[in-house]
């Protein structure tokens, strides 16, 4: 959260998270279009993310740093943290191809500093 890797800044560090369960791809698209520089998005799929991922939504997730979203297939699992303005591949993404049962996906670490001037 702070300017120093693996460290929060002095004083109060506040992160707001909103849980959205978006069933309609149009709702998801409207939400994604409201993102501003510095906004961080965390995504976890449950059962099958692909019906919600239109080409336009996949392009937005790619712009947020996803390298996997364009290759997701039915019943794959996917966890992802990306950001508006990251300008690089997100280091926080994991998926597994459906074979028997999807495995648990876990991502941990410190998010790179994001430019808020874009």
Biopython code that builds the backbone (N, CA, C, O; Angstrom):
import numpy as np
from Bio.PDB.StructureBuilder import StructureBuilder

atoms = [
    (1, "UNK", "N", (0.810, -1.191, 0.000)),
    (1, "UNK", "CA", (0.000, 0.000, 0.000)),
    (1, "UNK", "C", (0.852, 1.252, 0.000)),
    (1, "UNK", "O", (0.427, 2.283, -0.523)),
    (2, "UNK", "N", (2.029, 1.191, 0.566)),
    (2, "UNK", "CA", (2.882, 2.365, 0.616)),
    (2, "UNK", "C", (3.849, 2.411, -0.551)),
    (2, "UNK", "O", (3.840, 1.531, -1.411)),
    (3, "UNK", "N", (4.684, 3.444, -0.580)),
    (3, "UNK", "CA", (5.662, 3.601, -1.642)),
    (3, "UNK", "C", (6.847, 2.678, -1.507)),
    (3, "UNK", "O", (7.612, 2.517, -2.457)),
    (4, "UNK", "N", (7.021, 2.064, -0.342)),
    (4, "UNK", "CA", (8.130, 1.154, -0.104)),
    (4, "UNK", "C", (7.618, -0.267, -0.267)),
    (4, "UNK", "O", (6.591, -0.628, 0.308)),
    (5, "UNK", "N", (8.328, -1.078, -1.051)),
    (5, "UNK", "CA", (7.893, -2.450, -1.284)),
    (5, "UNK", "C", (7.785, -3.208, 0.033)),
    (5, "UNK", "O", (8.628, -3.067, 0.919)),
    (6, "UNK", "N", (6.738, -4.010, 0.146)),
    (6, "UNK", "CA", (6.461, -4.823, 1.332)),
    (6, "UNK", "C", (6.199, -3.997, 2.576)),
    (6, "UNK", "O", (6.444, -4.465, 3.688)),
    (7, "UNK", "N", (5.704, -2.771, 2.410)),
    (7, "UNK", "CA", (5.479, -1.926, 3.559)),
    (7, "UNK", "C", (4.330, -0.970, 3.280)),
    (7, "UNK", "O", (4.188, -0.473, 2.162)),
    (8, "UNK", "N", (3.519, -0.715, 4.281)),
    (8, "UNK", "CA", (2.475, 0.300, 4.178)),
    (8, "UNK", "C", (3.068, 1.644, 4.586)),
    (8, "UNK", "O", (4.095, 1.700, 5.261)),
    (9, "UNK", "N", (2.418, 2.716, 4.174)),
    (9, "UNK", "CA", (2.894, 4.052, 4.507)),
    (9, "UNK", "C", (2.576, 4.413, 5.947)),
    (9, "UNK", "O", (1.806, 3.722, 6.613)),
    (10, "UNK", "N", (3.176, 5.508, 6.429)),
    (10, "UNK", "CA", (2.915, 5.978, 7.785)),
    (10, "UNK", "C", (1.484, 6.470, 7.884)),
    (10, "UNK", "O", (0.898, 6.894, 6.888)),
    (11, "UNK", "N", (0.924, 6.416, 9.070)),
    (11, "UNK", "CA", (-0.447, 6.880, 9.269)),
    (11, "UNK", "C", (-1.448, 5.797, 8.943)),
    (11, "UNK", "O", (-1.180, 4.609, 9.125)),
    (12, "UNK", "N", (-2.601, 6.215, 8.461)),
    (12, "UNK", "CA", (-3.667, 5.266, 8.140)),
    (12, "UNK", "C", (-3.583, 4.838, 6.692)),
    (12, "UNK", "O", (-3.441, 5.673, 5.799)),
    (13, "UNK", "N", (-3.670, 3.551, 6.457)),
    (13, "UNK", "CA", (-3.728, 2.992, 5.113)),
    (13, "UNK", "C", (-5.070, 2.301, 4.990)),
    (13, "UNK", "O", (-5.356, 1.351, 5.719)),
    (14, "UNK", "N", (-5.896, 2.778, 4.067)),
    (14, "UNK", "CA", (-7.253, 2.260, 3.944)),
    (14, "UNK", "C", (-7.457, 1.697, 2.547)),
    (14, "UNK", "O", (-7.127, 2.341, 1.550)),
    (15, "UNK", "N", (-8.000, 0.497, 2.486)),
    (15, "UNK", "CA", (-8.338, -0.137, 1.217)),
    (15, "UNK", "C", (-9.821, -0.452, 1.267)),
    (15, "UNK", "O", (-10.294, -1.087, 2.210)),
    (16, "UNK", "N", (-10.556, -0.011, 0.258)),
    (16, "UNK", "CA", (-11.973, -0.313, 0.161)),
    (16, "UNK", "C", (-12.171, -1.447, -0.827)),
    (16, "UNK", "O", (-11.637, -1.414, -1.936)),
    (17, "UNK", "N", (-12.922, -2.425, -0.435)),
    (17, "UNK", "CA", (-13.274, -3.537, -1.319)),
    (17, "UNK", "C", (-14.777, -3.623, -1.421)),
    (17, "UNK", "O", (-15.483, -3.555, -0.415)),
    (18, "UNK", "N", (-15.260, -3.771, -2.620)),
    (18, "UNK", "CA", (-16.678, -3.989, -2.848)),
    (18, "UNK", "C", (-16.831, -5.373, -3.464)),
    (18, "UNK", "O", (-16.141, -5.714, -4.425)),
    (19, "UNK", "N", (-17.720, -6.152, -2.915)),
    (19, "UNK", "CA", (-17.987, -7.475, -3.468)),
    (19, "UNK", "C", (-19.119, -7.350, -4.471)),
    (19, "UNK", "O", (-20.230, -6.954, -4.118)),
    (20, "UNK", "N", (-18.841, -7.683, -5.707)),
    (20, "UNK", "CA", (-19.841, -7.673, -6.750)),
    (20, "UNK", "C", (-19.996, -9.095, -7.260)),
    (20, "UNK", "O", (-19.012, -9.745, -7.611)),
    (21, "UNK", "N", (-21.200, -9.565, -7.301)),
    (21, "UNK", "CA", (-21.494, -10.820, -7.968)),
    (21, "UNK", "C", (-22.319, -10.409, -9.181)),
    (21, "UNK", "O", (-23.523, -10.173, -9.085)),
    (22, "UNK", "N", (-21.654, -10.330, -10.302)),
    (22, "UNK", "CA", (-22.291, -9.801, -11.508)),
    (22, "UNK", "C", (-22.712, -10.940, -12.411)),
    (22, "UNK", "O", (-21.870, -11.642, -12.972)),
    (23, "UNK", "N", (-24.002, -11.123, -12.550)),
    (23, "UNK", "CA", (-24.541, -12.194, -13.376)),
    (23, "UNK", "C", (-24.660, -11.780, -14.842)),
    (23, "UNK", "O", (-24.609, -12.625, -15.736)),
    (24, "UNK", "N", (-24.817, -10.485, -15.084)),
    (24, "UNK", "CA", (-25.057, -9.964, -16.420)),
    (24, "UNK", "C", (-23.763, -9.362, -16.980)),
    (24, "UNK", "O", (-23.184, -8.473, -16.355)),
    (25, "UNK", "N", (-23.302, -9.827, -18.142)),
    (25, "UNK", "CA", (-22.089, -9.264, -18.724)),
    (25, "UNK", "C", (-22.177, -7.748, -18.941)),
    (25, "UNK", "O", (-21.165, -7.053, -18.855)),
    (26, "UNK", "N", (-23.368, -7.239, -19.219)),
    (26, "UNK", "CA", (-23.523, -5.789, -19.407)),
    (26, "UNK", "C", (-23.244, -5.033, -18.113)),
    (26, "UNK", "O", (-22.648, -3.957, -18.141)),
    (27, "UNK", "N", (-23.676, -5.594, -16.965)),
    (27, "UNK", "CA", (-23.375, -4.977, -15.668)),
    (27, "UNK", "C", (-21.864, -4.946, -15.437)),
    (27, "UNK", "O", (-21.315, -3.940, -14.988)),
    (28, "UNK", "N", (-21.208, -6.050, -15.745)),
    (28, "UNK", "CA", (-19.761, -6.130, -15.579)),
    (28, "UNK", "C", (-19.067, -5.103, -16.462)),
    (28, "UNK", "O", (-18.142, -4.428, -16.011)),
    (29, "UNK", "N", (-19.491, -4.979, -17.686)),
    (29, "UNK", "CA", (-18.902, -4.025, -18.613)),
    (29, "UNK", "C", (-19.080, -2.592, -18.115)),
    (29, "UNK", "O", (-18.140, -1.799, -18.156)),
    (30, "UNK", "N", (-20.274, -2.262, -17.648)),
    (30, "UNK", "CA", (-20.523, -0.919, -17.107)),
    (30, "UNK", "C", (-19.588, -0.652, -15.931)),
    (30, "UNK", "O", (-18.994, 0.422, -15.839)),
    (31, "UNK", "N", (-19.457, -1.635, -15.025)),
    (31, "UNK", "CA", (-18.565, -1.469, -13.873)),
    (31, "UNK", "C", (-17.117, -1.272, -14.321)),
    (31, "UNK", "O", (-16.449, -0.353, -13.848)),
    (32, "UNK", "N", (-16.628, -2.113, -15.216)),
    (32, "UNK", "CA", (-15.237, -2.023, -15.655)),
    (32, "UNK", "C", (-14.939, -0.679, -16.313)),
    (32, "UNK", "O", (-13.818, -0.180, -16.217)),
    (33, "UNK", "N", (-15.916, -0.098, -16.971)),
    (33, "UNK", "CA", (-15.719, 1.196, -17.628)),
    (33, "UNK", "C", (-15.679, 2.366, -16.648)),
    (33, "UNK", "O", (-15.355, 3.486, -17.043)),
    (34, "UNK", "N", (-16.003, 2.125, -15.376)),
    (34, "UNK", "CA", (-15.927, 3.190, -14.373)),
    (34, "UNK", "C", (-14.561, 3.255, -13.698)),
    (34, "UNK", "O", (-14.304, 4.175, -12.921)),
    (35, "UNK", "N", (-13.687, 2.303, -13.979)),
    (35, "UNK", "CA", (-12.379, 2.269, -13.317)),
    (35, "UNK", "C", (-11.550, 3.496, -13.676)),
    (35, "UNK", "O", (-11.594, 4.006, -14.796)),
    (36, "UNK", "N", (-10.797, 3.946, -12.684)),
    (36, "UNK", "CA", (-9.939, 5.114, -12.850)),
    (36, "UNK", "C", (-8.499, 4.725, -12.545)),
    (36, "UNK", "O", (-8.265, 3.698, -11.908)),
    (37, "UNK", "N", (-7.524, 5.528, -12.988)),
    (37, "UNK", "CA", (-6.123, 5.224, -12.677)),
    (37, "UNK", "C", (-5.929, 4.990, -11.181)),
    (37, "UNK", "O", (-6.409, 5.757, -10.347)),
    (38, "UNK", "N", (-5.220, 3.922, -10.867)),
    (38, "UNK", "CA", (-4.949, 3.561, -9.481)),
    (38, "UNK", "C", (-5.929, 2.558, -8.898)),
    (38, "UNK", "O", (-5.647, 1.972, -7.853)),
    (39, "UNK", "N", (-7.092, 2.337, -9.551)),
    (39, "UNK", "CA", (-8.047, 1.347, -9.055)),
    (39, "UNK", "C", (-7.497, -0.059, -9.257)),
    (39, "UNK", "O", (-7.004, -0.398, -10.333)),
    (40, "UNK", "N", (-7.589, -0.862, -8.221)),
    (40, "UNK", "CA", (-7.155, -2.255, -8.269)),
    (40, "UNK", "C", (-8.398, -3.134, -8.288)),
    (40, "UNK", "O", (-9.342, -2.902, -7.533)),
    (41, "UNK", "N", (-8.395, -4.138, -9.148)),
    (41, "UNK", "CA", (-9.527, -5.047, -9.294)),
    (41, "UNK", "C", (-9.068, -6.457, -8.948)),
    (41, "UNK", "O", (-8.042, -6.926, -9.441)),
    (42, "UNK", "N", (-9.841, -7.127, -8.094)),
    (42, "UNK", "CA", (-9.563, -8.527, -7.762)),
    (42, "UNK", "C", (-10.729, -9.362, -8.249)),
    (42, "UNK", "O", (-11.888, -8.999, -8.048)),
    (43, "UNK", "N", (-10.421, -10.485, -8.891)),
    (43, "UNK", "CA", (-11.450, -11.331, -9.487)),
    (43, "UNK", "C", (-11.178, -12.777, -9.096)),
    (43, "UNK", "O", (-10.034, -13.233, -9.104)),
    (44, "UNK", "N", (-12.231, -13.480, -8.760)),
    (44, "UNK", "CA", (-12.150, -14.929, -8.552)),
    (44, "UNK", "C", (-13.361, -15.545, -9.228)),
    (44, "UNK", "O", (-14.495, -15.131, -8.988)),
    (45, "UNK", "N", (-13.120, -16.520, -10.063)),
    (45, "UNK", "CA", (-14.237, -17.166, -10.754)),
    (45, "UNK", "C", (-14.778, -18.308, -9.897)),
    (45, "UNK", "O", (-14.085, -18.864, -9.045)),
    (46, "UNK", "N", (-16.028, -18.628, -10.153)),
    (46, "UNK", "CA", (-16.660, -19.763, -9.484)),
    (46, "UNK", "C", (-17.393, -20.566, -10.544)),
    (46, "UNK", "O", (-18.314, -20.050, -11.177)),
    (47, "UNK", "N", (-17.019, -21.773, -10.744)),
    (47, "UNK", "CA", (-17.559, -22.735, -11.702)),
    (47, "UNK", "C", (-17.153, -22.389, -13.134)),
    (47, "UNK", "O", (-16.304, -23.082, -13.695)),
    (48, "UNK", "N", (-17.717, -21.356, -13.747)),
    (48, "UNK", "CA", (-17.416, -21.093, -15.155)),
    (48, "UNK", "C", (-17.495, -19.599, -15.460)),
    (48, "UNK", "O", (-18.590, -19.042, -15.536)),
    (49, "UNK", "N", (-16.356, -18.951, -15.633)),
    (49, "UNK", "CA", (-16.373, -17.518, -15.918)),
    (49, "UNK", "C", (-16.669, -17.170, -17.377)),
    (49, "UNK", "O", (-17.017, -16.025, -17.666)),
    (50, "UNK", "N", (-16.544, -18.105, -18.290)),
    (50, "UNK", "CA", (-16.549, -17.765, -19.712)),
    (50, "UNK", "C", (-17.851, -17.185, -20.257)),
    (50, "UNK", "O", (-17.779, -16.358, -21.166)),
    (51, "UNK", "N", (-19.037, -17.557, -19.771)),
    (51, "UNK", "CA", (-20.236, -16.933, -20.341)),
    (51, "UNK", "C", (-20.305, -15.419, -20.091)),
    (51, "UNK", "O", (-20.999, -14.706, -20.815)),
    (52, "UNK", "N", (-19.604, -14.937, -19.092)),
    (52, "UNK", "CA", (-19.620, -13.508, -18.751)),
    (52, "UNK", "C", (-18.546, -12.723, -19.494)),
    (52, "UNK", "O", (-18.554, -11.493, -19.474)),
    (53, "UNK", "N", (-17.623, -13.421, -20.148)),
    (53, "UNK", "CA", (-16.461, -12.763, -20.737)),
    (53, "UNK", "C", (-16.634, -12.535, -22.234)),
    (53, "UNK", "O", (-16.218, -13.354, -23.054)),
    (54, "UNK", "N", (-17.253, -11.415, -22.572)),
    (54, "UNK", "CA", (-17.358, -11.033, -23.980)),
    (54, "UNK", "C", (-15.976, -10.606, -24.465)),
    (54, "UNK", "O", (-15.065, -10.425, -23.657)),
    (55, "UNK", "N", (-15.817, -10.446, -25.764)),
    (55, "UNK", "CA", (-14.526, -9.988, -26.297)),
    (55, "UNK", "C", (-14.133, -8.639, -25.704)),
    (55, "UNK", "O", (-12.965, -8.423, -25.382)),
    (56, "UNK", "N", (-15.101, -7.725, -25.556)),
    (56, "UNK", "CA", (-14.801, -6.396, -25.003)),
    (56, "UNK", "C", (-14.358, -6.486, -23.542)),
    (56, "UNK", "O", (-13.435, -5.785, -23.128)),
    (57, "UNK", "N", (-15.010, -7.340, -22.767)),
    (57, "UNK", "CA", (-14.633, -7.521, -21.362)),
    (57, "UNK", "C", (-13.251, -8.157, -21.266)),
    (57, "UNK", "O", (-12.450, -7.762, -20.419)),
    (58, "UNK", "N", (-12.961, -9.128, -22.117)),
    (58, "UNK", "CA", (-11.621, -9.736, -22.124)),
    (58, "UNK", "C", (-10.550, -8.689, -22.456)),
    (58, "UNK", "O", (-9.466, -8.705, -21.872)),
    (59, "UNK", "N", (-10.848, -7.787, -23.386)),
    (59, "UNK", "CA", (-9.897, -6.715, -23.732)),
    (59, "UNK", "C", (-9.632, -5.806, -22.536)),
    (59, "UNK", "O", (-8.493, -5.401, -22.303)),
    (60, "UNK", "N", (-10.675, -5.486, -21.778)),
    (60, "UNK", "CA", (-10.494, -4.634, -20.600)),
    (60, "UNK", "C", (-9.639, -5.337, -19.561)),
    (60, "UNK", "O", (-8.732, -4.727, -18.996)),
    (61, "UNK", "N", (-9.914, -6.624, -19.297)),
    (61, "UNK", "CA", (-9.081, -7.360, -18.337)),
    (61, "UNK", "C", (-7.634, -7.453, -18.823)),
    (61, "UNK", "O", (-6.709, -7.405, -18.013)),
    (62, "UNK", "N", (-7.431, -7.586, -20.125)),
    (62, "UNK", "CA", (-6.070, -7.589, -20.665)),
    (62, "UNK", "C", (-5.395, -6.249, -20.380)),
    (62, "UNK", "O", (-4.222, -6.217, -20.008)),
    (63, "UNK", "N", (-6.120, -5.149, -20.548)),
    (63, "UNK", "CA", (-5.574, -3.824, -20.256)),
    (63, "UNK", "C", (-5.278, -3.652, -18.763)),
    (63, "UNK", "O", (-4.431, -2.842, -18.387)),
    (64, "UNK", "N", (-5.971, -4.411, -17.919)),
    (64, "UNK", "CA", (-5.719, -4.373, -16.475)),
    (64, "UNK", "C", (-4.539, -5.252, -16.076)),
    (64, "UNK", "O", (-4.165, -5.298, -14.904)),
    (65, "UNK", "N", (-3.948, -5.954, -17.055)),
    (65, "UNK", "CA", (-2.761, -6.758, -16.780)),
    (65, "UNK", "C", (-2.929, -8.254, -16.931)),
    (65, "UNK", "O", (-1.978, -8.997, -16.691)),
    (66, "UNK", "N", (-4.108, -8.724, -17.322)),
    (66, "UNK", "CA", (-4.312, -10.167, -17.457)),
    (66, "UNK", "C", (-3.610, -10.711, -18.703)),
    (66, "UNK", "O", (-3.672, -10.118, -19.779)),
    (67, "UNK", "N", (-2.955, -11.835, -18.532)),
    (67, "UNK", "CA", (-2.356, -12.539, -19.672)),
    (67, "UNK", "C", (-3.090, -13.847, -19.946)),
    (67, "UNK", "O", (-2.770, -14.554, -20.902)),
    (68, "UNK", "N", (-4.076, -14.169, -19.106)),
    (68, "UNK", "CA", (-4.772, -15.456, -19.183)),
    (68, "UNK", "C", (-6.208, -15.317, -19.686)),
    (68, "UNK", "O", (-6.741, -16.259, -20.273)),
    (69, "UNK", "N", (-6.838, -14.177, -19.472)),
    (69, "UNK", "CA", (-8.273, -14.039, -19.717)),
    (69, "UNK", "C", (-8.689, -14.405, -21.142)),
    (69, "UNK", "O", (-9.786, -14.924, -21.348)),
    (70, "UNK", "N", (-7.845, -14.148, -22.108)),
    (70, "UNK", "CA", (-8.218, -14.445, -23.494)),
    (70, "UNK", "C", (-8.199, -15.938, -23.809)),
    (70, "UNK", "O", (-8.775, -16.364, -24.810)),
    (71, "UNK", "N", (-7.547, -16.736, -22.968)),
    (71, "UNK", "CA", (-7.467, -18.171, -23.240)),
    (71, "UNK", "C", (-8.336, -19.014, -22.309)),
    (71, "UNK", "O", (-8.298, -20.242, -22.386)),
    (72, "UNK", "N", (-9.120, -18.382, -21.430)),
    (72, "UNK", "CA", (-9.984, -19.154, -20.529)),
    (72, "UNK", "C", (-11.040, -19.920, -21.310)),
    (72, "UNK", "O", (-11.635, -19.406, -22.258)),
    (73, "UNK", "N", (-11.255, -21.133, -20.901)),
    (73, "UNK", "CA", (-12.234, -22.018, -21.527)),
    (73, "UNK", "C", (-13.312, -22.377, -20.498)),
    (73, "UNK", "O", (-13.127, -22.139, -19.305)),
    (74, "UNK", "N", (-14.432, -22.945, -20.950)),
    (74, "UNK", "CA", (-15.469, -23.343, -19.999)),
    (74, "UNK", "C", (-14.930, -24.230, -18.883)),
    (74, "UNK", "O", (-14.161, -25.162, -19.120)),
    (75, "UNK", "N", (-15.350, -23.918, -17.671)),
    (75, "UNK", "CA", (-15.054, -24.638, -16.433)),
    (75, "UNK", "C", (-13.639, -24.446, -15.917)),
    (75, "UNK", "O", (-13.275, -25.057, -14.912)),
    (76, "UNK", "N", (-12.814, -23.607, -16.576)),
    (76, "UNK", "CA", (-11.515, -23.261, -15.997)),
    (76, "UNK", "C", (-11.767, -22.404, -14.755)),
    (76, "UNK", "O", (-12.786, -21.720, -14.662)),
    (77, "UNK", "N", (-10.845, -22.446, -13.815)),
    (77, "UNK", "CA", (-10.923, -21.529, -12.681)),
    (77, "UNK", "C", (-9.902, -20.413, -12.904)),
    (77, "UNK", "O", (-8.908, -20.604, -13.605)),
    (78, "UNK", "N", (-10.157, -19.235, -12.297)),
    (78, "UNK", "CA", (-9.308, -18.070, -12.558)),
    (78, "UNK", "C", (-9.345, -17.134, -11.364)),
    (78, "UNK", "O", (-10.419, -16.766, -10.890)),
    (79, "UNK", "N", (-8.182, -16.754, -10.881)),
    (79, "UNK", "CA", (-8.054, -15.682, -9.898)),
    (79, "UNK", "C", (-7.102, -14.655, -10.482)),
    (79, "UNK", "O", (-6.115, -14.999, -11.132)),
    (80, "UNK", "N", (-7.415, -13.380, -10.239)),
    (80, "UNK", "CA", (-6.663, -12.302, -10.889)),
    (80, "UNK", "C", (-6.773, -11.025, -10.071)),
    (80, "UNK", "O", (-7.842, -10.674, -9.572)),
    (81, "UNK", "N", (-5.658, -10.347, -9.947)),
    (81, "UNK", "CA", (-5.641, -8.993, -9.413)),
    (81, "UNK", "C", (-4.913, -8.145, -10.432)),
    (81, "UNK", "O", (-3.778, -8.437, -10.808)),
    (82, "UNK", "N", (-5.571, -7.102, -10.869)),
    (82, "UNK", "CA", (-4.991, -6.205, -11.861)),
    (82, "UNK", "C", (-5.355, -4.774, -11.521)),
    (82, "UNK", "O", (-6.082, -4.517, -10.561)),
    (83, "UNK", "N", (-4.846, -3.845, -12.315)),
    (83, "UNK", "CA", (-5.100, -2.442, -12.017)),
    (83, "UNK", "C", (-5.134, -1.601, -13.270)),
    (83, "UNK", "O", (-4.420, -1.856, -14.239)),
    (84, "UNK", "N", (-5.968, -0.609, -13.227)),
    (84, "UNK", "CA", (-6.010, 0.405, -14.267)),
    (84, "UNK", "C", (-4.704, 1.180, -14.158)),
    (84, "UNK", "O", (-4.409, 1.748, -13.106)),
    (85, "UNK", "N", (-3.931, 1.211, -15.213)),
    (85, "UNK", "CA", (-2.678, 1.955, -15.216)),
    (85, "UNK", "C", (-1.451, 1.137, -14.881)),
    (85, "UNK", "O", (-0.367, 1.702, -14.732)),
    (86, "UNK", "N", (-1.581, -0.187, -14.756)),
    (86, "UNK", "CA", (-0.421, -1.004, -14.405)),
    (86, "UNK", "C", (0.609, -1.043, -15.540)),
    (86, "UNK", "O", (1.810, -1.110, -15.280)),
    (87, "UNK", "N", (0.151, -1.001, -16.785)),
    (87, "UNK", "CA", (1.016, -0.968, -17.969)),
    (87, "UNK", "C", (2.009, -2.118, -18.058)),
    (87, "UNK", "O", (3.087, -1.966, -18.632)),
    (88, "UNK", "N", (1.659, -3.242, -17.505)),
    (88, "UNK", "CA", (2.492, -4.449, -17.596)),
    (88, "UNK", "C", (1.636, -5.646, -17.208)),
    (88, "UNK", "O", (0.513, -5.485, -16.732)),
    (89, "UNK", "N", (2.160, -6.822, -17.409)),
    (89, "UNK", "CA", (1.430, -8.028, -17.004)),
    (89, "UNK", "C", (1.340, -8.072, -15.484)),
    (89, "UNK", "O", (2.327, -7.832, -14.789)),
    (90, "UNK", "N", (0.169, -8.375, -14.982)),
    (90, "UNK", "CA", (-0.006, -8.479, -13.540)),
    (90, "UNK", "C", (0.744, -9.703, -13.024)),
    (90, "UNK", "O", (0.685, -10.770, -13.635)),
    (91, "UNK", "N", (1.446, -9.558, -11.907)),
    (91, "UNK", "CA", (2.107, -10.730, -11.318)),
    (91, "UNK", "C", (1.136, -11.594, -10.508)),
    (91, "UNK", "O", (1.534, -12.612, -9.942)),
    (92, "UNK", "N", (-0.132, -11.189, -10.454)),
    (92, "UNK", "CA", (-1.115, -11.864, -9.609)),
    (92, "UNK", "C", (-2.246, -12.453, -10.440)),
    (92, "UNK", "O", (-3.345, -11.904, -10.509)),
    (93, "UNK", "N", (-1.947, -13.579, -11.064)),
    (93, "UNK", "CA", (-2.953, -14.245, -11.873)),
    (93, "UNK", "C", (-2.654, -15.734, -11.899)),
    (93, "UNK", "O", (-1.505, -16.157, -12.030)),
    (94, "UNK", "N", (-3.709, -16.513, -11.771)),
    (94, "UNK", "CA", (-3.534, -17.955, -11.809)),
    (94, "UNK", "C", (-4.818, -18.577, -12.347)),
    (94, "UNK", "O", (-5.920, -18.153, -11.999)),
    (95, "UNK", "N", (-4.664, -19.563, -13.179)),
    (95, "UNK", "CA", (-5.823, -20.323, -13.645)),
    (95, "UNK", "C", (-5.418, -21.777, -13.726)),
    (95, "UNK", "O", (-4.233, -22.107, -13.773)),
    (96, "UNK", "N", (-6.409, -22.632, -13.741)),
    (96, "UNK", "CA", (-6.105, -24.031, -14.021)),
    (96, "UNK", "C", (-7.163, -24.564, -14.971)),
    (96, "UNK", "O", (-8.355, -24.281, -14.849)),
    (97, "UNK", "N", (-6.686, -25.329, -15.902)),
    (97, "UNK", "CA", (-7.549, -25.898, -16.924)),
    (97, "UNK", "C", (-8.374, -27.003, -16.293)),
    (97, "UNK", "O", (-7.861, -27.847, -15.558)),
    (98, "UNK", "N", (-9.649, -26.978, -16.594)),
    (98, "UNK", "CA", (-10.557, -27.979, -16.039)),
    (98, "UNK", "C", (-10.210, -29.352, -16.587)),
    (98, "UNK", "O", (-10.143, -29.554, -17.799)),
    (99, "UNK", "N", (-9.993, -30.275, -15.696)),
    (99, "UNK", "CA", (-9.826, -31.677, -16.069)),
    (99, "UNK", "C", (-10.777, -32.499, -15.220)),
    (99, "UNK", "O", (-11.749, -33.051, -15.735)),
    (100, "UNK", "N", (-10.507, -32.586, -13.921)),
    (100, "UNK", "CA", (-11.400, -33.300, -13.025)),
    (100, "UNK", "C", (-12.135, -32.267, -12.181)),
    (100, "UNK", "O", (-13.275, -31.922, -12.491)),
    (101, "UNK", "N", (-11.519, -31.778, -11.142)),
    (101, "UNK", "CA", (-12.071, -30.694, -10.337)),
    (101, "UNK", "C", (-11.039, -29.582, -10.285)),
    (101, "UNK", "O", (-9.852, -29.855, -10.111)),
    (102, "UNK", "N", (-11.465, -28.330, -10.432)),
    (102, "UNK", "CA", (-10.508, -27.226, -10.350)),
    (102, "UNK", "C", (-9.810, -27.202, -8.996)),
    (102, "UNK", "O", (-10.407, -27.517, -7.966)),
    (103, "UNK", "N", (-8.561, -26.830, -9.017)),
    (103, "UNK", "CA", (-7.792, -26.683, -7.792)),
    (103, "UNK", "C", (-8.047, -25.307, -7.196)),
    (103, "UNK", "O", (-8.546, -24.403, -7.867)),
    (104, "UNK", "N", (-7.694, -25.166, -5.925)),
    (104, "UNK", "CA", (-7.793, -23.871, -5.286)),
    (104, "UNK", "C", (-6.766, -22.936, -5.920)),
    (104, "UNK", "O", (-5.627, -23.337, -6.157)),
    (105, "UNK", "N", (-7.156, -21.712, -6.193)),
    (105, "UNK", "CA", (-6.226, -20.721, -6.717)),
    (105, "UNK", "C", (-5.877, -19.715, -5.639)),
    (105, "UNK", "O", (-6.763, -19.200, -4.956)),
    (106, "UNK", "N", (-4.599, -19.432, -5.482)),
    (106, "UNK", "CA", (-4.162, -18.489, -4.462)),
    (106, "UNK", "C", (-3.068, -17.612, -5.044)),
    (106, "UNK", "O", (-2.152, -18.102, -5.705)),
    (107, "UNK", "N", (-3.167, -16.318, -4.795)),
    (107, "UNK", "CA", (-2.132, -15.381, -5.221)),
    (107, "UNK", "C", (-1.803, -14.470, -4.047)),
    (107, "UNK", "O", (-2.702, -13.969, -3.372)),
    (108, "UNK", "N", (-0.510, -14.255, -3.805)),
    (108, "UNK", "CA", (-0.083, -13.396, -2.704)),
    (108, "UNK", "C", (1.079, -12.531, -3.167)),
    (108, "UNK", "O", (1.766, -12.867, -4.132)),
    (109, "UNK", "N", (1.292, -11.439, -2.491)),
    (109, "UNK", "CA", (2.440, -10.587, -2.782)),
    (109, "UNK", "C", (2.090, -9.120, -2.705)),
    (109, "UNK", "O", (0.994, -8.759, -2.276)),
    (110, "UNK", "N", (3.005, -8.282, -3.113)),
    (110, "UNK", "CA", (2.846, -6.835, -3.085)),
    (110, "UNK", "C", (2.606, -6.321, -4.495)),
    (110, "UNK", "O", (3.338, -6.666, -5.423)),
    (111, "UNK", "N", (1.591, -5.503, -4.649)),
    (111, "UNK", "CA", (1.248, -4.978, -5.960)),
    (111, "UNK", "C", (2.214, -3.856, -6.321)),
    (111, "UNK", "O", (2.562, -3.041, -5.468)),
    (112, "UNK", "N", (2.655, -3.807, -7.598)),
    (112, "UNK", "CA", (3.576, -2.733, -7.993)),
    (112, "UNK", "C", (2.908, -1.367, -7.915)),
    (112, "UNK", "O", (1.686, -1.258, -8.008)),
    (113, "UNK", "N", (3.718, -0.327, -7.743)),
    (113, "UNK", "CA", (3.203, 1.034, -7.677)),
    (113, "UNK", "C", (2.534, 1.377, -8.998)),
    (113, "UNK", "O", (3.046, 1.038, -10.064)),
    (114, "UNK", "N", (1.389, 2.048, -8.930)),
    (114, "UNK", "CA", (0.598, 2.381, -10.098)),
    (114, "UNK", "C", (0.681, 3.873, -10.345)),
    (114, "UNK", "O", (0.539, 4.670, -9.418)),
    (115, "UNK", "N", (0.906, 4.249, -11.573)),
    (115, "UNK", "CA", (0.901, 5.659, -11.943)),
    (115, "UNK", "C", (-0.520, 6.172, -11.937)),
    (115, "UNK", "O", (-1.393, 5.584, -12.575)),
    (116, "UNK", "N", (-0.771, 7.266, -11.223)),
    (116, "UNK", "CA", (-2.114, 7.839, -11.161)),
    (116, "UNK", "C", (-2.257, 9.034, -12.092)),
    (116, "UNK", "O", (-3.232, 9.779, -12.002)),
    (117, "UNK", "N", (-1.305, 9.217, -12.973)),
    (117, "UNK", "CA", (-1.337, 10.381, -13.863)),
    (117, "UNK", "C", (-1.939, 10.084, -15.214)),
    (117, "UNK", "O", (-2.059, 10.989, -16.040)),
    (118, "UNK", "N", (-2.320, 8.856, -15.465)),
    (118, "UNK", "CA", (-2.869, 8.496, -16.780)),
    (118, "UNK", "C", (-4.313, 8.917, -16.907)),
    (118, "UNK", "O", (-4.932, 8.692, -17.947)),
]
sb = StructureBuilder()
sb.init_structure("model")
sb.init_model(0)
sb.init_chain("A")
sb.init_seg("    ")
for serial, (resi, resn, name, xyz) in enumerate(atoms, 1):
    if name == "N":
        sb.init_residue(resn, " ", resi, " ")
    sb.init_atom(name, np.array(xyz, "f"), 0.0, 1.0, " ", f" {name:<3s}", serial, name[0])
structure = sb.get_structure()
